[in-house]
């Protein structure tokens, strides 16, 4: 026989590769035929009083829980009948999954799917638990989100719980009016009310909470319930309601004590509006300062340019918004009104950069355009081009940028402004970014403002291979001048790398000094 016959392959269309045979579907079908069958059964499971025949080895192979229960030395290992605490219909569906590897969630009732999620968690079917969680995210709606949230909290499914909360954030007004809101567990309700991003009129939130108490009177009258009523009402931000609402809506509610009402009125009248615990819309990683989201410039000259998204077409005549720089403490600056009260922690600002001028400025935010909080203060620094600004998350509706200096004239020019809430926040120290990567790059708007080179950006272009006598370096005459690099914005630096020209055997001596504004140099820092 030819030696070629030793390596003869099977031409099977179901094979994953030549020589492999996969009949997984047939295997699943054969094993699945044993589900709920007494044939070869060696254990009987009792669920809600009904006896269900099963096979120990199949159960043990599918789950660590059943392996420990049936073969781990527990008393159930020697019993012919084992009673389990589980909903019957969901458990039968779980058995069909164990025997066949298939489950049609879309064919099940939503309450059965939630029971399945509980069983997957109880019996440690981790892949099934993840698959059901993914399915619930896909079918999440107002009618089921509260039930899914409660299940996620019960089983400690953080990702699913976070997804439900974000869905509720996006649909806050609608969910407050939906019947399923009344079915929330007390833990889920409290967690929802504590979120700054659960944004709806506070009077509507208060009314919905009152309706929840009315629908859960049995819990309210219990010892544990009566002790937690005050805690839940503390999550309702009474200080965000008007005095009229406090007196006409809150005061008649028997569950709100007079002290709670008076404390809210006192805090509201004695606290700056900006310092109150406002709620706001949360749109992660999305620019909320756009006309499409109803943002607009309400102070400054040439207002149309700042939010139009064009960061390429601008010169001295067009493409920017400006204001006159003065020493007046009430300089209106450039003010952007967002389309809604929004949670942000990151602003990107493009300063006019068609020459080597530098600007100084500060940024303030407000919810009412009356009380302002300064979140960025670069009034003592020289800044240019793109500014990436970070601060603690705040609820804002107004953003004010005030220029305090321009090295060329007395006008502050801003080409573009973007506002975000981001989770990608770099380390900060005293409000300044502590970069973990190289910030002396052209892409990050650094520029060489002193030094001699055939190419303006030779020092910063990242090319450390192609240099010789003629090109690829920046220099200055010894004893005269210096090489000066301006970063786009102030950073808190702790290290730098510098490549000295090394095409022969020469050596250099040098020193490095730094400055926030080109005028005051720190000679002892490096």
C-alpha positions as CSV (number, residue, x, y, z in Angstrom):
1,X,0.0,0.0,0.0
2,X,1.3,3.4,-0.9
3,X,2.7,5.4,2.0
4,X,0.4,8.2,0.9
5,X,-2.5,6.2,2.2
6,X,-1.2,6.7,5.8
7,X,-2.0,10.4,5.5
8,X,-5.3,10.1,3.6
9,X,-7.6,12.9,4.8
10,X,-11.4,12.8,5.1
11,X,-13.2,15.2,2.9
12,X,-15.9,16.1,5.3
13,X,-17.7,19.4,4.8
14,X,-18.3,19.8,8.6
15,X,-14.6,19.5,9.4
16,X,-12.9,22.7,10.7
17,X,-9.7,21.7,8.9
18,X,-8.6,18.8,6.7
19,X,-8.4,15.6,8.8
20,X,-10.7,16.8,11.6
21,X,-14.2,15.5,12.1
22,X,-16.6,17.5,14.2
23,X,-20.0,16.0,15.0
24,X,-20.7,18.2,17.9
25,X,-24.3,18.8,16.9
26,X,-25.0,15.1,16.8
27,X,-23.4,14.6,20.2
28,X,-25.5,17.5,21.6
29,X,-28.6,15.9,20.1
30,X,-27.9,12.5,21.6
31,X,-27.0,13.8,25.1
32,X,-30.0,16.2,24.9
33,X,-32.3,13.3,24.4
34,X,-31.5,12.2,27.9
35,X,-32.8,15.4,29.4
36,X,-35.8,14.9,31.7
37,X,-35.6,11.2,30.8
38,X,-35.4,8.3,33.3
39,X,-33.3,6.3,30.9
40,X,-29.9,5.7,32.6
41,X,-30.9,8.2,35.3
42,X,-29.0,7.8,38.6
43,X,-30.4,10.7,40.6
44,X,-33.7,12.3,41.1
45,X,-33.9,16.1,41.6
46,X,-36.9,17.4,43.5
47,X,-37.8,21.0,42.6
48,X,-41.0,22.6,43.9
49,X,-42.3,19.1,44.8
50,X,-41.8,17.7,41.3
51,X,-39.4,14.8,40.7
52,X,-37.0,15.2,37.8
53,X,-34.7,12.4,36.6
54,X,-31.1,13.4,35.9
55,X,-27.6,12.0,35.4
56,X,-24.9,12.8,37.9
57,X,-22.0,12.7,35.6
58,X,-23.6,15.2,33.1
59,X,-24.5,17.6,35.9
60,X,-21.0,17.3,37.5
61,X,-19.3,17.9,34.2
62,X,-21.2,21.1,33.6
63,X,-20.8,22.9,37.0
64,X,-18.5,23.0,39.9
65,X,-21.6,23.4,42.1
66,X,-23.0,20.0,41.0
67,X,-19.6,18.4,41.1
68,X,-19.2,19.3,44.7
69,X,-22.8,18.4,45.5
70,X,-22.9,15.0,43.9
71,X,-19.2,13.9,44.1
72,X,-17.6,16.1,46.8
73,X,-18.3,14.1,49.9
74,X,-21.6,15.8,50.9
75,X,-24.5,13.7,52.1
76,X,-26.3,14.4,48.8
77,X,-23.6,12.3,47.0
78,X,-25.1,9.1,48.6
79,X,-28.8,10.1,48.1
80,X,-31.0,8.9,45.3
81,X,-33.1,12.0,45.6
82,X,-31.8,15.6,46.1
83,X,-34.0,18.5,46.8
84,X,-33.1,21.9,45.3
85,X,-34.5,25.3,46.0
86,X,-35.2,26.7,42.5
87,X,-38.2,27.9,40.4
88,X,-39.4,24.9,38.4
89,X,-39.7,26.3,34.9
90,X,-36.4,28.1,35.0
91,X,-34.7,25.0,36.4
92,X,-36.1,22.8,33.6
93,X,-34.7,25.3,31.1
94,X,-31.4,25.2,32.8
95,X,-31.3,21.4,32.5
96,X,-32.1,21.6,28.8
97,X,-29.1,23.9,28.5
98,X,-26.9,21.5,30.6
99,X,-27.8,18.6,28.3
100,X,-27.7,20.3,25.0
101,X,-25.6,23.5,25.4
102,X,-28.4,25.5,23.9
103,X,-31.0,28.0,25.3
104,X,-33.4,30.2,23.4
105,X,-33.8,33.2,25.8
106,X,-36.1,35.0,23.4
107,X,-38.6,32.2,23.7
108,X,-38.8,32.5,27.5
109,X,-40.8,34.9,29.6
110,X,-38.8,37.8,31.0
111,X,-39.4,36.7,34.6
112,X,-38.2,33.2,33.6
113,X,-35.0,34.8,32.1
114,X,-34.4,36.6,35.4
115,X,-34.9,33.3,37.3
116,X,-32.4,31.7,34.9
117,X,-29.9,34.5,35.7
118,X,-30.4,33.6,39.4
119,X,-29.9,29.9,38.8
120,X,-26.8,30.5,36.7
121,X,-25.4,32.5,39.6
122,X,-26.5,30.0,42.2
123,X,-25.1,27.0,40.4
124,X,-22.0,28.7,39.2
125,X,-22.6,28.6,35.4
126,X,-20.4,31.6,34.7
127,X,-20.6,31.5,30.9
128,X,-24.3,31.2,31.0
129,X,-24.5,34.1,33.5
130,X,-22.5,36.3,31.2
131,X,-24.6,35.3,28.2
132,X,-27.9,36.1,30.0
133,X,-26.4,39.4,31.2
134,X,-25.5,40.3,27.6
135,X,-29.0,39.4,26.4
136,X,-30.7,41.5,29.1
137,X,-28.6,44.5,28.0
138,X,-29.8,44.0,24.5
139,X,-33.5,43.9,25.5
140,X,-33.4,46.5,28.3
141,X,-36.5,48.7,28.2
142,X,-38.6,50.8,30.6
143,X,-40.8,47.8,31.3
144,X,-38.0,45.6,32.6
145,X,-35.1,47.8,33.6
146,X,-36.1,48.0,37.3
147,X,-36.5,44.3,37.6
148,X,-33.1,43.7,35.8
149,X,-31.4,46.2,38.1
150,X,-32.7,44.5,41.2
151,X,-31.5,41.1,39.9
152,X,-28.1,42.6,39.0
153,X,-27.8,44.0,42.5
154,X,-28.9,40.8,44.2
155,X,-26.3,38.7,42.3
156,X,-23.5,41.3,42.4
157,X,-23.3,41.7,38.6
158,X,-21.5,45.1,38.6
159,X,-21.4,45.5,34.8
160,X,-25.1,44.8,34.3
161,X,-26.0,47.0,37.3
162,X,-23.9,49.9,35.8
163,X,-25.6,49.4,32.4
164,X,-29.1,49.6,34.1
165,X,-28.2,52.7,36.0
166,X,-27.0,54.4,32.9
167,X,-30.2,53.4,31.1
168,X,-32.2,55.0,33.9
169,X,-30.0,58.1,33.7
170,X,-30.8,58.5,30.0
171,X,-34.6,58.0,30.6
172,X,-35.0,59.6,34.1
173,X,-38.1,61.5,33.4
174,X,-39.9,58.6,31.7
175,X,-39.0,56.0,34.4
176,X,-40.3,58.2,37.2
177,X,-43.7,58.0,35.6
178,X,-43.5,54.3,34.8
179,X,-45.3,51.7,37.0
180,X,-42.2,49.5,37.3
181,X,-40.5,52.3,39.3
182,X,-42.8,51.4,42.2
183,X,-41.3,47.9,42.2
184,X,-37.7,48.9,42.8
185,X,-36.1,47.4,45.8
186,X,-35.2,49.9,48.5
187,X,-31.4,49.4,47.8
188,X,-31.8,50.0,44.1
189,X,-34.0,53.1,44.8
190,X,-31.4,54.6,47.1
191,X,-28.6,53.8,44.7
192,X,-30.5,55.5,41.9
193,X,-31.3,58.7,43.9
194,X,-27.7,59.1,45.0
195,X,-26.5,59.4,41.4
196,X,-25.7,62.9,40.2
197,X,-26.4,61.7,36.7
198,X,-30.0,60.8,37.5
199,X,-31.2,64.0,36.0
200,X,-34.8,65.1,36.3
201,X,-36.7,68.0,38.0
202,X,-36.2,67.4,41.7
203,X,-39.9,67.9,42.3
204,X,-40.7,65.1,40.0
205,X,-38.2,62.8,41.8
206,X,-39.8,63.8,45.1
207,X,-43.3,62.9,43.8
208,X,-42.1,59.6,42.4
209,X,-40.5,58.7,45.8
210,X,-43.8,59.5,47.6
211,X,-45.6,57.2,45.1
212,X,-43.1,54.5,45.8
213,X,-43.7,54.8,49.6
214,X,-47.5,54.6,48.9
215,X,-47.0,51.5,46.9
216,X,-44.8,49.9,49.5
217,X,-46.8,50.6,52.7
218,X,-46.1,47.2,54.1
219,X,-42.4,47.8,54.0
220,X,-42.8,51.4,55.3
221,X,-44.7,50.2,58.3
222,X,-42.2,47.5,59.2
223,X,-39.5,48.2,61.7
224,X,-36.7,48.2,59.1
225,X,-38.7,50.3,56.7
226,X,-39.6,53.0,59.2
227,X,-36.0,53.3,60.1
228,X,-34.9,53.9,56.5
229,X,-37.6,56.4,55.4
230,X,-35.4,59.3,56.5
231,X,-32.4,57.9,54.7
232,X,-34.2,57.6,51.4
233,X,-35.6,61.2,51.7
234,X,-32.1,62.4,52.4
235,X,-31.2,61.2,48.9
236,X,-33.9,63.5,47.5
237,X,-32.2,66.9,47.0
238,X,-34.7,69.2,48.5
239,X,-32.4,72.2,48.2
240,X,-32.8,71.9,44.4
241,X,-36.5,72.7,44.6
242,X,-37.9,76.2,44.7
243,X,-39.4,77.6,47.9
244,X,-42.8,77.4,46.3
245,X,-42.3,73.6,45.7
246,X,-41.0,73.1,49.2
247,X,-44.0,74.7,50.7
248,X,-46.8,73.4,48.4
249,X,-45.5,69.9,47.5
250,X,-43.0,68.8,50.2
251,X,-44.6,70.3,53.3
252,X,-48.0,68.4,53.0
253,X,-46.0,65.1,52.8
254,X,-46.4,63.4,56.2
255,X,-43.1,61.5,55.8
256,X,-41.0,64.7,55.6
257,X,-40.4,66.0,59.1
258,X,-40.5,69.8,59.8
259,X,-36.8,69.7,60.7
260,X,-35.9,68.2,57.3
261,X,-38.0,70.9,55.5
262,X,-36.5,73.8,57.6
263,X,-32.9,72.4,57.1
264,X,-33.5,72.4,53.3
265,X,-34.8,75.9,53.3
266,X,-31.9,77.2,55.4
267,X,-29.3,75.4,53.2
268,X,-30.9,76.7,50.1
269,X,-30.9,80.3,51.2
270,X,-27.4,80.3,52.7
271,X,-25.5,78.4,50.1
272,X,-24.2,79.6,46.7
273,X,-26.2,78.0,44.0
274,X,-23.0,76.5,42.4
275,X,-22.3,74.6,45.7
276,X,-25.7,72.9,45.9
277,X,-25.7,69.1,45.0
278,X,-27.0,69.6,41.5
279,X,-27.9,66.8,39.1
280,X,-26.8,66.8,35.5
281,X,-26.8,64.9,32.2
282,X,-23.9,62.5,31.8
283,X,-22.7,61.8,28.3
284,X,-19.4,59.9,28.6
285,X,-16.7,60.6,26.1
286,X,-19.0,62.9,24.0
287,X,-18.4,66.6,23.3
288,X,-21.4,68.3,24.8
289,X,-20.4,71.8,23.6
290,X,-21.9,71.6,20.1
291,X,-24.8,73.3,18.4
292,X,-26.3,69.9,17.7
293,X,-26.7,69.5,21.5
294,X,-28.1,73.1,21.8
295,X,-24.9,74.7,23.1
296,X,-24.3,78.3,22.1
297,X,-21.9,81.2,22.8
298,X,-23.6,83.8,24.8
299,X,-20.7,86.2,25.4
300,X,-17.7,87.2,23.3
301,X,-17.3,88.6,19.8
302,X,-17.6,86.6,16.5
303,X,-19.5,83.9,18.4
304,X,-20.3,81.6,15.5
305,X,-16.8,80.2,15.2
306,X,-16.1,78.7,18.6
307,X,-18.4,75.7,18.4
308,X,-18.6,75.1,14.7
309,X,-16.1,72.2,14.9
310,X,-13.7,73.7,12.3
311,X,-10.2,73.6,13.8
312,X,-8.3,74.0,10.5
313,X,-9.7,77.1,8.7
314,X,-8.8,80.2,10.6
315,X,-6.5,83.1,10.3
316,X,-6.3,86.7,11.7
317,X,-9.6,87.7,10.0
318,X,-11.9,84.7,10.7
319,X,-12.4,81.4,12.4
320,X,-12.2,82.4,16.1
321,X,-14.1,84.0,18.9
322,X,-12.5,86.8,20.9
323,X,-12.8,89.2,23.7
324,X,-10.8,92.3,24.8
325,X,-8.3,91.6,27.7
326,X,-8.8,94.1,30.6
327,X,-7.8,94.2,34.2
328,X,-11.5,94.5,35.3
329,X,-12.4,91.7,37.7
330,X,-15.8,91.4,36.1
331,X,-14.5,90.8,32.5
332,X,-17.3,88.8,30.8
333,X,-14.8,86.9,28.7
334,X,-16.2,84.2,26.4
335,X,-19.2,82.3,27.8
336,X,-20.7,79.1,26.4
337,X,-24.1,77.9,27.5
338,X,-24.6,74.2,27.3
339,X,-27.9,72.8,26.1
340,X,-28.6,71.2,29.5
341,X,-27.1,71.1,33.0
342,X,-24.3,68.6,32.3
343,X,-21.6,66.7,34.2
344,X,-18.1,67.4,32.8
345,X,-14.5,67.1,33.9
346,X,-12.5,67.8,30.7
347,X,-12.3,70.8,28.4
348,X,-10.3,71.1,25.2
349,X,-9.6,74.6,24.1
350,X,-7.8,75.7,20.9
351,X,-6.0,79.0,21.2
352,X,-5.2,80.9,18.0
353,X,-1.7,79.6,17.0
354,X,-0.8,81.0,13.5
355,X,2.3,82.6,15.0
356,X,4.4,82.2,18.2
357,X,2.2,84.3,20.5
358,X,1.2,83.0,23.9
359,X,-1.9,83.5,26.0
360,X,-2.8,83.3,29.7
361,X,-6.3,82.6,30.9
362,X,-8.6,81.0,33.4
363,X,-11.8,78.9,33.1
364,X,-14.8,79.2,35.4
365,X,-18.1,77.2,35.4
366,X,-21.6,77.9,36.7
367,X,-25.1,76.5,36.7
368,X,-26.9,79.8,36.7
369,X,-24.4,82.4,35.2
370,X,-24.3,84.1,38.6
371,X,-22.2,82.0,41.0
372,X,-18.9,80.9,39.3
373,X,-16.3,78.4,40.3
374,X,-12.8,78.5,38.9
375,X,-11.8,75.1,37.7
376,X,-8.6,76.0,35.7
377,X,-6.2,78.9,36.4
378,X,-3.5,79.4,33.9
379,X,-3.4,83.2,34.4
380,X,0.3,83.0,35.3
381,X,1.4,80.7,32.5
382,X,2.2,81.1,28.9
383,X,0.0,78.8,26.8
384,X,-0.5,78.1,23.1
385,X,-2.5,76.1,20.7
386,X,-4.4,73.1,22.1
387,X,-5.2,73.1,25.8
388,X,-6.2,69.8,27.4
389,X,-7.7,70.7,30.8
390,X,-8.9,68.4,33.5
391,X,-10.7,69.0,36.9
392,X,-13.0,67.2,39.3
393,X,-16.4,66.3,37.8
394,X,-18.8,69.2,38.1
395,X,-22.4,69.8,37.1
396,X,-22.3,72.9,34.9
397,X,-24.4,74.7,32.3
398,X,-22.1,77.7,31.6
399,X,-18.4,77.7,30.8
400,X,-16.5,81.0,30.9
401,X,-13.0,81.5,29.5
402,X,-11.3,84.8,30.4
403,X,-8.0,85.7,28.8
404,X,-5.6,87.6,31.0
405,X,-2.6,88.0,28.7
406,X,-1.6,88.0,25.0
407,X,2.1,88.5,24.2
408,X,1.2,90.4,21.0
409,X,-1.8,92.5,21.8
410,X,-4.8,92.9,24.2
411,X,-7.2,90.5,22.5
412,X,-7.9,86.9,23.5
413,X,-8.6,84.5,20.6
414,X,-10.2,81.1,21.0
415,X,-10.7,79.0,17.9
416,X,-12.5,76.0,19.4
417,X,-13.9,74.7,22.7
418,X,-15.0,71.2,23.5
419,X,-16.4,69.9,26.8
420,X,-16.5,66.2,28.0
421,X,-16.9,63.8,30.8
422,X,-14.1,61.3,30.5
423,X,-12.7,58.4,32.5
424,X,-9.3,58.9,30.8
425,X,-8.1,61.4,33.3
426,X,-4.3,61.7,33.7
427,X,-2.6,62.2,37.1
428,X,-3.0,65.7,38.4
429,X,-1.1,67.8,40.9
430,X,-2.2,71.2,42.0
431,X,-4.5,71.3,38.9
432,X,-1.7,70.6,36.5
433,X,-1.3,67.4,34.4
434,X,1.5,65.1,35.4
435,X,2.2,63.5,32.0
436,X,3.1,59.8,31.8
437,X,4.2,60.3,28.1
438,X,6.2,62.7,26.1
439,X,4.5,66.1,25.8
440,X,7.3,67.8,23.9
441,X,5.9,66.8,20.5
442,X,4.5,68.7,17.5
443,X,1.2,66.7,17.9
444,X,0.8,68.1,21.4
445,X,1.5,71.6,20.1
446,X,5.0,72.1,21.5
447,X,7.2,74.4,19.5
448,X,10.9,75.6,19.5
449,X,10.8,79.3,20.0
450,X,14.6,79.9,20.2
451,X,17.4,78.0,18.5
452,X,18.8,77.5,15.0
453,X,17.8,74.7,12.7
454,X,17.2,74.0,9.0
455,X,13.9,72.5,10.1
456,X,11.7,74.3,12.6
457,X,10.6,71.0,14.3
458,X,13.8,69.0,14.1
459,X,14.1,68.9,17.8
460,X,10.6,67.7,18.4
461,X,9.7,65.6,15.4
462,X,10.7,62.3,17.1
463,X,13.3,61.4,14.4
464,X,16.4,60.2,16.3
465,X,18.0,58.3,13.4
466,X,18.4,60.7,10.4
467,X,20.8,63.5,11.4
468,X,24.2,64.6,10.2
469,X,26.3,67.8,9.8
470,X,23.7,69.4,7.7
471,X,20.3,68.5,9.2
472,X,18.3,66.9,11.9
473,X,19.4,69.0,14.9
474,X,18.8,72.3,16.6
475,X,21.7,74.4,18.0
476,X,22.8,77.7,19.5
477,X,26.1,79.6,19.7
478,X,28.0,78.9,22.9
479,X,27.9,81.9,25.2
480,X,25.1,83.4,23.3
481,X,21.4,82.5,23.3
482,X,19.8,79.2,24.1
483,X,17.5,76.5,22.8
484,X,14.0,77.2,24.2
485,X,11.0,74.8,23.8
486,X,7.6,76.0,24.7
487,X,5.1,73.3,25.7
488,X,1.4,73.9,24.9
489,X,0.3,74.3,28.5
490,X,1.8,74.0,32.0
491,X,2.7,70.5,33.1
492,X,4.1,69.0,36.3
493,X,7.2,67.4,35.0
494,X,9.6,65.0,36.7
495,X,11.9,63.9,33.9
496,X,13.1,64.6,30.4
497,X,15.2,62.9,27.7
498,X,17.6,64.8,25.4
499,X,19.7,63.4,22.5
500,X,22.9,65.3,22.0
501,X,24.5,65.4,18.5
502,X,26.9,62.4,18.5
503,X,28.2,61.9,14.9
504,X,31.8,62.4,16.2
505,X,33.6,62.2,19.6
506,X,32.8,65.6,20.9
507,X,31.4,66.2,24.4
508,X,29.0,68.9,25.7
509,X,28.3,70.6,29.0
510,X,25.0,72.2,29.6
511,X,22.3,73.2,32.1
512,X,18.5,73.2,32.0
513,X,16.1,75.7,33.5
514,X,12.4,75.9,33.3
515,X,9.8,78.7,33.4
516,X,6.0,79.0,33.6
517,X,5.9,82.2,31.5
518,X,9.3,82.8,29.9
519,X,10.1,85.6,32.3
520,X,10.7,83.9,35.6
521,X,13.2,81.0,35.4
522,X,13.8,78.3,38.0
523,X,17.5,77.5,38.0
524,X,17.4,74.9,40.7
525,X,14.7,72.6,39.3
526,X,16.8,70.4,37.0
